[in-house]
Amino acid sequence: MFKTLLSLFRSTDKNSLEALKQHAEQGDAEAIYQLGRVYALGKGEEVDYDKAMTLYHRANALGYPLAANNIGALYDNMGEPEKSVEWFEQGIRQGDKRATISLGRFYLLGIGVEQDTFKGMQMLEKYDNHGLASYLLAQVYDGVIGYEVPINYPKALEYYLLAEKNKQDLTNEDLMTLYNNLGTLYNAHEDIPTNYVEAQKYLTKAAEMGLPHAMYGLANLHGFKGDKKQAFKWYLKAAENGLIDAYYYVGNAYKRGEGVQQDSQKALKWLELAAEYQMRDAARELAEIYQDGLGNVPQNLEKAQEFYLLAKEAGEDVERSMQQLQSRLAVRDDFGALLERAKEGNLEAQKDLAMAYVRGDEIEQNNEEAFKWYKAAAEQGDADAQNSLYNRYAKGEGVEQNSEEAMKWLHRSAEQGYGLAYYNLGFEYSSGDLVRKDELEAIKWYKKAAKKDIKEAYYQLGFLYTYSDTIKDYQAARECYELAGGSWNGEAQNELGILHFNGFGTPKDDAKAFLYFQLAAENGSPEGMYNLGAMYDNGFGTKRNSKLADQWFKKSCEAGYEKACEML
């Protein structure tokens, strides 16, 4: 009889619903219970908690053992969790395992009872072959709930997979989250071997069910694999579903034409939305659009200044960009007055003039005049101007090349804690162009620059740790490249590919190496293009494909990498 009544409940056919009602009118406890579910869930009828509650109570009074748990669940939906606890306890006494799971969930989350993670887990472990029980246990070990329990990702994976086998016990919302969490664990988590195929499979399932965070995770995964079209597709879906983090990526893709045709108006739309939520990267991108103009968006220096200020308020380091913009505004609005202030010793006016002469935006470019005004500002003790003066002396721009003077001004800038000066000192000591080469001294200055959030310093540190004969440290190199790589530094990504391919500082992993070479190639690294071609040519980390190998060898050769030209 149970299967018959259950099939009537599951059917949306009006005749089936009428048949169920007839059974209920005849006093069949099970039919009354199933009819209660109809009203509780809105299966063929409008949701009506009052009717559902009445029917559940009738079924319970007739001794139907599953009704008590549903009464408890309904009280929870109605905002009365304390009453839920009483009914779950009755359900447990009547032998309904769902009631044990329901009460275990309450103890985990502290709903209607004082939170007791361990008591909740004990209750759930009795029925861990039930989808909801194993799902909740997985969340505990995943660090989502029950923070007293140490995170254990392998255990979380085990329980998530068990929950998937019994997914009929889960709501659609829980199932979406389950798929998303599985995808995330397979994508990049300590103690679990990376499996991009499984990660993509589960993230796709969650995304197709409508979970915005899964769409975003899937976009990141496609981006990591170098598929910018698929990355954009899922960033856009996540953004259209209201995920704020995705707004910036969609706007930036439209701005740069990555994965989609460049569209300056759509770039503005999404970046402005992101900026409204204090996403500092978005404000900076908007400032850059207005500073130079993009597509059919005209240059607007005042708007650029407005967005740079917004980016600065949000914590973005845009000081140098703001200085350059201020210089352009000053030159544009009243060059004569700016020149007069500079002659009178006004530091900002001197720097504005120097930058204007370097760029040649509003006035004719003039390296000698640029040097003159940088020197004036540097002599007043400005660290930025001192660093710029180093560049002029080092390259012989506007003045005769002079290594000693270059290093003198560079050290003065660094003494004031200027991050770019730290980086440039690292470069000079690692290259040996202006001073005697000293790799230990280079590392010291690169580390100082990295602490100032200069990402390129991490790459240079990684390069030294990889190729130095005296301070080689592959693990440190890998960590530095990862900090430098992000989603843009092609050279860092290429080096990560080399480390993974050779098993230096990390287990050998051809599949990961292939993905890093793919990223490096997409981000313009000539050597990365060559290495990607070699992976295709030999079938390392991917299927062998001579056509794609030749394409990447050709691109690498055209980008100036001679070794690739030999492969054509």
DONUKE-632252 format. One line per 3 residues: number of its first residue (from 0); their letters; for each residue x, y, z of C-alpha. Coordinates in steps of 0.2 Angstrom, whole numbers. Last residue first. Layout:
BEGIN
NUM = A = X Y Z | ...
This chain:
BEGIN
567 = LME = 297 123 -190 | 305 116 -174 | 321 127 -176
564 = CAK = 310 143 -175 | 305 137 -158 | 322 138 -151
561 = EYG = 324 156 -158 | 310 163 -146 | 306 180 -155
558 = AEC = 287 181 -153 | 286 175 -171 | 295 159 -166
555 = SKK = 283 157 -151 | 268 159 -162 | 275 146 -175
552 = FWQ = 280 133 -161 | 262 136 -155 | 254 132 -171
549 = DAL = 266 118 -175 | 261 109 -158 | 243 112 -162
546 = KSN = 245 102 -179 | 256 89 -171 | 243 84 -158
543 = RKT = 248 71 -145 | 234 70 -131 | 238 80 -115
540 = GFG = 250 80 -101 | 265 75 -112 | 259 70 -129
537 = NDY = 276 73 -137 | 272 87 -150 | 257 94 -139
534 = MAG = 269 96 -124 | 283 103 -135 | 270 116 -142
531 = LNY = 266 121 -124 | 284 123 -121 | 287 134 -136
528 = MGE = 272 145 -131 | 278 146 -113 | 295 152 -120
525 = PSG = 286 166 -129 | 276 171 -114 | 261 180 -120
522 = NEA = 247 177 -107 | 239 163 -117 | 256 154 -118
519 = ALQ = 259 155 -100 | 241 149 -96 | 244 134 -108
516 = FYL = 261 131 -100 | 253 131 -83 | 240 118 -89
513 = FAK = 253 107 -97 | 263 107 -81 | 248 102 -71
510 = ADD = 245 87 -83 | 263 82 -83 | 264 81 -64
507 = KPT = 281 78 -56 | 279 80 -37 | 284 98 -31
504 = GFG = 301 107 -28 | 307 101 -45 | 297 87 -52
501 = NFH = 303 91 -70 | 286 95 -78 | 280 103 -62
498 = LIG = 295 115 -61 | 294 119 -79 | 276 123 -78
495 = LEN = 278 134 -64 | 292 143 -74 | 279 146 -88
492 = QAE = 267 152 -76 | 279 165 -69 | 283 171 -87
489 = GNW = 265 172 -91 | 261 184 -77 | 242 187 -79
486 = SGG = 231 175 -69 | 240 175 -52 | 258 171 -56
483 = ALE = 268 181 -44 | 263 172 -28 | 263 156 -37
480 = YCE = 280 160 -44 | 287 163 -26 | 280 147 -19
477 = RAA = 288 137 -33 | 305 146 -31 | 304 142 -12
474 = QYD = 302 124 -16 | 315 124 -30 | 329 131 -18
471 = KIT = 345 136 -27 | 355 148 -18 | 373 146 -25
468 = DSY = 371 141 -43 | 356 152 -46 | 343 146 -58
465 = TYL = 327 142 -48 | 329 152 -32 | 335 167 -43
462 = FGL = 319 165 -54 | 308 163 -40 | 314 179 -32
459 = QYY = 312 188 -49 | 294 182 -50 | 290 187 -32
456 = AEK = 298 205 -36 | 286 206 -50 | 271 206 -38
453 = IDK = 276 222 -29 | 266 221 -14 | 277 232 -3
450 = KAA = 283 215 6 | 288 209 -11 | 299 225 -13
447 = KKY = 308 220 4 | 310 202 -2 | 317 209 -19
444 = WKI = 330 219 -9 | 337 205 1 | 336 193 -13
441 = AEL = 347 205 -23 | 360 206 -9 | 361 187 -9
438 = EDK = 363 187 -28 | 377 199 -28 | 383 205 -45
435 = RVL = 395 220 -45 | 386 236 -49 | 377 245 -63
432 = DGS = 373 230 -74 | 376 216 -62 | 360 208 -66
429 = SYE = 355 202 -49 | 362 217 -39 | 354 229 -51
426 = FGL = 337 220 -51 | 336 219 -32 | 340 238 -31
423 = NYY = 326 241 -44 | 314 231 -33 | 318 241 -17
420 = ALG = 317 257 -27 | 300 252 -33 | 295 250 -15
417 = YGQ = 300 267 -8 | 306 265 10 | 315 281 12
414 = EAS = 332 273 12 | 326 265 -5 | 325 282 -13
411 = RHL = 342 287 -7 | 349 271 -13 | 342 273 -30
408 = WKM = 349 291 -31 | 367 285 -27 | 365 270 -39
405 = AEE = 361 281 -54 | 375 293 -50 | 388 279 -50
402 = SNQ = 381 271 -66 | 381 287 -76 | 373 288 -93
399 = EVG = 374 305 -100 | 358 315 -97 | 341 316 -105
396 = EGK = 339 298 -105 | 356 289 -101 | 348 273 -96
393 = AYR = 355 271 -79 | 355 290 -76 | 337 293 -81
390 = NYL = 331 277 -71 | 340 283 -56 | 332 300 -58
387 = SNQ = 315 291 -58 | 319 283 -41 | 324 300 -34
384 = ADA = 308 307 -41 | 298 294 -31 | 308 296 -15
381 = DGQ = 305 315 -15 | 320 323 -5 | 320 341 -12
378 = EAA = 335 336 -23 | 324 323 -31 | 311 336 -36
375 = AKY = 324 347 -45 | 332 331 -52 | 315 326 -59
372 = WKF = 313 343 -66 | 329 343 -76 | 328 325 -82
369 = AEE = 311 328 -89 | 317 344 -98 | 331 334 -106
366 = NNQ = 320 320 -111 | 308 331 -120 | 291 325 -126
363 = EIE = 280 339 -134 | 266 344 -123 | 249 337 -117
360 = DGR = 254 319 -119 | 272 319 -121 | 275 306 -109
357 = VYA = 292 310 -102 | 289 329 -103 | 272 327 -94
354 = MAL = 280 317 -80 | 294 330 -77 | 281 344 -77
351 = DKQ = 270 335 -64 | 285 331 -53 | 291 349 -53
348 = AEL = 273 355 -50 | 272 343 -35 | 288 349 -27
345 = NGE = 284 368 -29 | 301 376 -30 | 297 393 -37
342 = KAR = 302 387 -55 | 289 373 -53 | 275 385 -48
339 = ELL = 279 396 -64 | 279 380 -75 | 262 375 -68
336 = AGF = 255 393 -71 | 261 393 -89 | 254 375 -92
333 = DDR = 237 380 -86 | 223 367 -88 | 231 354 -99
330 = VAL = 248 354 -90 | 239 353 -73 | 227 339 -78
327 = RSQ = 241 329 -86 | 251 330 -70 | 237 325 -59
324 = LQQ = 234 310 -70 | 252 305 -68 | 251 308 -49
321 = MSR = 235 298 -48 | 243 283 -58 | 258 284 -45
318 = EVD = 247 284 -30 | 236 270 -36 | 239 257 -23
315 = EGA = 221 251 -20 | 214 252 -2 | 195 255 -6
312 = EKA = 198 274 -3 | 212 273 -16 | 201 265 -29
309 = LLY = 187 278 -26 | 201 292 -28 | 206 284 -44
306 = FEQ = 188 283 -50 | 186 302 -47 | 202 306 -56
303 = AKE = 197 296 -71 | 180 305 -71 | 190 322 -72
300 = LNQ = 202 315 -85 | 187 311 -97 | 193 302 -113
297 = PVN = 179 297 -124 | 170 280 -122 | 167 274 -140
294 = GLG = 181 262 -140 | 191 266 -124 | 197 283 -118
291 = DQY = 214 286 -111 | 211 292 -93 | 192 287 -94
288 = IEA = 196 268 -97 | 211 269 -84 | 200 276 -71
285 = LER = 187 263 -74 | 200 249 -72 | 205 257 -55
282 = AAD = 187 257 -49 | 185 239 -54 | 201 234 -45
279 = RMQ = 195 242 -29 | 178 232 -28 | 169 244 -16
276 = YEA = 152 237 -21 | 147 252 -32 | 164 248 -41
273 = ALE = 157 231 -46 | 142 239 -54 | 153 252 -62
270 = LWK = 164 239 -69 | 149 229 -76 | 141 244 -86
267 = LAK = 158 252 -91 | 164 236 -99 | 147 234 -108
264 = QSD = 150 251 -115 | 168 248 -120 | 164 232 -129
261 = QQV = 178 221 -134 | 172 204 -142 | 172 190 -129
258 = GEG = 184 178 -122 | 196 192 -117 | 192 208 -126
255 = RKY = 201 219 -114 | 187 230 -108 | 174 217 -111
252 = ANG = 184 204 -100 | 187 217 -87 | 168 221 -85
249 = VYY = 165 202 -84 | 179 199 -71 | 173 214 -61
246 = YAD = 155 209 -60 | 159 191 -55 | 163 195 -37
243 = ILG = 146 202 -35 | 136 186 -39 | 119 192 -44
240 = NEA = 114 178 -56 | 119 189 -71 | 136 190 -63
237 = AKL = 137 171 -62 | 131 169 -80 | 144 182 -86
234 = YWK = 158 173 -76 | 152 157 -84 | 153 162 -102
231 = FAQ = 169 172 -99 | 178 157 -93 | 172 147 -107
228 = KKD = 178 160 -120 | 195 162 -110 | 199 144 -111
225 = GKF = 217 145 -103 | 215 130 -91 | 216 143 -77
222 = GHL = 202 153 -85 | 192 137 -87 | 194 134 -68
219 = NAL = 190 152 -63 | 174 151 -74 | 169 135 -65
216 = GYM = 172 143 -48 | 161 157 -53 | 147 146 -60
213 = AHP = 148 136 -44 | 146 152 -34 | 131 156 -44
210 = LGM = 122 140 -41 | 109 137 -55 | 108 118 -57
207 = EAA = 119 120 -72 | 132 128 -61 | 131 113 -48
204 = KTL = 133 100 -62 | 147 110 -70 | 156 112 -54
201 = YKQ = 155 93 -52 | 162 88 -69 | 175 102 -69
198 = AEV = 182 97 -53 | 182 78 -58 | 192 82 -74
195 = YNT = 203 94 -65 | 209 81 -52 | 221 88 -39
192 = PID = 226 75 -27 | 218 79 -10 | 228 83 6
189 = EHA = 228 101 2 | 214 107 -9 | 214 114 -26
186 = NYL = 201 108 -39 | 195 91 -32 | 189 100 -16
183 = TGL = 181 114 -25 | 172 102 -37 | 166 92 -22
180 = NNY = 160 108 -14 | 150 113 -29 | 142 96 -31
177 = LTM = 137 96 -13 | 130 114 -13 | 119 110 -28
174 = LDE = 113 94 -19 | 109 104 -4 | 98 116 -14
171 = NTL = 90 103 -24 | 85 94 -7 | 94 79 -2
168 = DQK = 88 61 2 | 88 56 -16 | 107 60 -17
165 = NKE = 111 44 -9 | 127 40 -19 | 131 59 -18
162 = ALL = 130 58 1 | 143 45 0 | 154 55 -11
159 = YYE = 152 70 1 | 157 59 15 | 173 53 8
156 = LAK = 178 70 2 | 175 77 19 | 186 64 26
153 = PYN = 200 68 14 | 198 86 18 | 200 84 37
150 = IPV = 197 101 46 | 198 99 65 | 181 99 74
147 = EYG = 177 113 85 | 171 123 69 | 155 113 67
144 = IVG = 150 120 50 | 159 124 34 | 175 117 39
141 = DYV = 176 103 26 | 175 90 40 | 159 97 47
138 = QAL = 152 99 29 | 155 81 26 | 146 76 41
135 = LYS = 131 86 35 | 131 78 18 | 133 60 26
132 = ALG = 118 63 36 | 108 71 22 | 111 56 10
129 = HND = 108 42 23 | 122 30 23 | 128 40 38
126 = YKE = 114 34 49 | 122 31 66 | 135 44 61
123 = LMQ = 122 58 61 | 118 56 80 | 136 55 85
120 = MGK = 139 70 74 | 126 80 83 | 133 76 100
117 = FTD = 150 81 94 | 144 98 87 | 134 103 102
114 = QEV = 125 119 99 | 112 123 113 | 95 118 106
111 = GIG = 82 125 95 | 94 127 81 | 113 126 87
108 = LLY = 119 121 70 | 126 104 73 | 113 101 87
105 = FRG = 99 105 75 | 107 94 62 | 108 79 74
102 = LSI = 89 83 78 | 85 81 59 | 96 65 57
99 = TAR = 88 57 72 | 71 62 66 | 75 54 49
96 = KDG = 79 38 57 | 61 36 62 | 60 23 77
93 = QRI = 45 29 86 | 56 36 100 | 66 45 87
90 = GQE = 50 53 80 | 45 59 98 | 62 67 99
87 = FWE = 60 75 83 | 43 82 89 | 50 90 104
84 = VSK = 64 97 95 | 53 105 82 | 43 114 96
81 = EPE = 59 123 100 | 62 127 81 | 47 138 80
78 = GMN = 50 148 64 | 36 141 53 | 49 131 43
75 = DYL = 55 123 59 | 38 119 64 | 36 110 48
72 = AGI = 51 100 51 | 45 95 68 | 28 90 61
69 = NNA = 37 80 47 | 48 71 60 | 32 66 70
66 = ALP = 23 60 54 | 34 46 50 | 28 34 63
63 = YGL = 9 33 58 | 0 30 75 | -17 37 71
60 = ANA = -13 52 81 | 2 54 70 | -8 54 54
57 = RHY = -20 67 62 | -6 78 67 | 2 77 50
54 = LTM = -15 82 42 | -18 97 53 | 0 103 50
51 = AKD = -2 101 31 | -18 111 32 | -9 125 42
48 = YDV = 6 124 31 | -3 128 15 | 7 127 -1
45 = EEG = -5 128 -16 | -10 111 -22 | -2 99 -35
42 = KGL = 13 96 -25 | 15 112 -14 | 28 105 -2
39 = AYV = 18 106 14 | 1 104 6 | 6 88 -4
36 = RGL = 16 82 11 | 0 82 22 | -8 72 9
33 = QYI = 5 59 11 | 2 58 30 | -17 57 27
30 = AEA = -14 43 15 | -2 34 27 | -15 36 41
27 = DGQ = -30 29 30 | -45 36 38 | -57 34 23
24 = EAH = -55 53 19 | -37 50 17 | -39 36 4
21 = QKL = -51 48 -5 | -39 62 -4 | -25 51 -12
18 = AEL = -37 46 -26 | -41 65 -29 | -22 68 -31
15 = SNK = -20 54 -43 | -35 60 -53 | -27 78 -54
12 = DTS = -10 71 -61 | 5 79 -52 | 11 61 -47
9 = RFL = 23 60 -32 | 9 58 -19 | 0 45 -29
6 = SLL = 16 35 -31 | 19 36 -13 | 1 30 -10
3 = TKF = 4 15 -21 | 21 11 -14 | 15 12 4
0 = M = 0 0 0
